[in-house]
Structures are given as structure tokens and as C-alpha cells.
Amino acid sequence: MIIYRDLISHDEMFSDIYKIREVADGLCLEVEGKMVSRTEGNIDDSLIGGNASAEGPEGEGTESTVITGVDIVMNHHLQETSFTKEAYKKYIKDYMKSIKGKLEEQRPERVTTF
């Protein structure tokens, strides 16, 4: 399995289990995710051990919740951000400068395309 990481922060972004396409002449990757719903907090009685009926009423303390989101975000524990338009422009401009600096160090032949 190939794990794709952010070039600047080295955070895990996604893996090769998703459909990945190169865009912008290979400068960016586009990853296809899907909306999924998962049930969390529902614990199987066989994992707890003992006789559940002798220990108390059923369903006590193991409430389940349904969480819906994009599978890439949920599987890789990515954090959602909320930017204003101006804040996003500033962030992406600074990020692209950092990427360009890394390219100049590691792969100078790709800087002109970038």
C-alpha cells in the first residue's frame, strides 16, 4: 500500500486504495472519495465477555451514533477546516510558495511547469 503524504507537513493524506488521477500536467493529484455512514460506539456483547443478561438491562452504556462523511477524511483522520475566501487565498498562496521552495531544492526541472 502506498501512503501519500503532504510535502510540507509530512501528514498522511490518503492511500492508493482510492481512485487517483494526475491533473495539471502531473502537478496535482485528484482523489475520488465517497460519502459514507458509519456506526460508532456499538460494542458487540461477545467482545465484553460474561453474561450480559445477568449483569443488567440490555443496551445500557453502549449507545451507538451514526457518523456521515467522506471516506478519505474519515479513514485518514483528516481535519476539516473553514476559511473565509480571503483567508483561504492567503493560506494557499503561502502554501504554494512553500511547495515551490521544496521543488527548487528537490526537483528543479519541475519548477517552470509549476
C-alpha positions in Angstrom: 0.0 0.0 0.0 1.3 3.4 -0.9 0.7 6.2 1.6 0.6 9.7 0.1 1.9 12.4 2.5 1.9 16.2 2.4 5.3 17.5 1.1 5.5 20.3 3.7 3.9 18.9 6.9 4.5 15.2 6.1 0.9 14.5 7.3 -0.7 11.4 5.9 -3.2 12.5 3.3 -4.6 9.3 1.6 -3.5 5.9 0.3 -3.6 4.1 -3.0 -6.9 2.3 -2.2 -8.7 5.3 -3.8 -9.1 6.2 -7.4 -6.3 8.7 -8.1 -5.8 10.9 -11.2 -3.0 13.3 -12.1 -4.2 16.7 -13.2 -2.5 19.9 -14.2 0.3 18.1 -16.2 1.1 15.9 -13.2 1.5 18.7 -10.7 -1.6 17.8 -8.7 -3.5 14.6 -7.7 -7.2 14.3 -7.7 -8.6 11.7 -5.4 -12.1 10.3 -5.6 -13.9 9.8 -2.3 -17.4 8.7 -1.4 -19.9 9.8 1.2 -20.2 7.0 3.8 -22.1 6.5 7.1 -20.6 4.6 10.0 -22.0 3.4 13.3 -19.7 4.1 16.2 -20.0 3.1 19.8 -21.9 -0.1 19.2 -20.0 -2.8 21.1 -20.6 -6.5 20.4 -21.6 -8.3 23.6 -19.2 -11.2 22.7 -16.3 -8.7 23.0 -17.3 -7.7 26.5 -17.5 -11.2 27.9 -19.7 -12.5 30.7 -23.4 -13.0 30.7 -25.0 -9.7 29.6 -28.5 -10.6 30.8 -27.3 -11.3 34.3 -25.3 -8.1 34.7 -28.1 -5.6 34.0 -30.6 -4.3 31.4 -29.7 -4.6 27.8 -28.4 -1.6 25.8 -27.2 0.3 28.9 -23.9 2.2 28.4 -23.3 1.2 24.8 -25.3 3.7 22.7 -24.3 3.9 19.1 -24.0 7.0 16.9 -24.0 7.3 13.1 -21.3 9.5 11.6 -21.5 10.5 7.9 -18.6 12.0 6.0 -16.2 11.5 3.1 -14.3 8.1 3.4 -10.9 9.7 2.7 -11.4 12.2 5.5 -12.7 9.6 8.0 -10.2 6.8 7.2 -7.1 9.1 7.4 -8.4 11.2 10.4 -8.1 14.4 8.4 -9.4 17.6 10.0 -12.0 19.8 8.2 -11.1 23.5 8.0 -13.3 26.5 7.5 -11.7 29.5 5.8 -13.2 32.8 4.6 -12.4 33.4 0.9 -9.7 35.9 1.8 -8.1 33.6 4.5 -8.1 30.7 2.0 -6.4 32.8 -0.7 -3.7 33.9 1.8 -3.2 30.3 3.0 -3.0 28.7 -0.4 -0.6 31.5 -1.6 1.8 30.8 1.3 1.4 27.0 0.8 2.3 27.3 -2.9 5.4 29.3 -2.1 6.5 26.6 0.3 5.8 23.9 -2.4 7.8 25.9 -4.9 10.7 26.2 -2.5 10.7 22.4 -2.0 10.6 21.8 -5.7 13.6 24.1 -6.2 15.5 22.0 -3.7 14.4 18.6 -4.7 13.2 18.7 -8.4 14.3 21.9 -10.1 13.2 20.7 -13.5 9.6 20.9 -12.4 9.7 24.5 -11.1 9.0 26.1 -14.5 5.9 23.8 -15.0 4.7 24.7 -11.5 
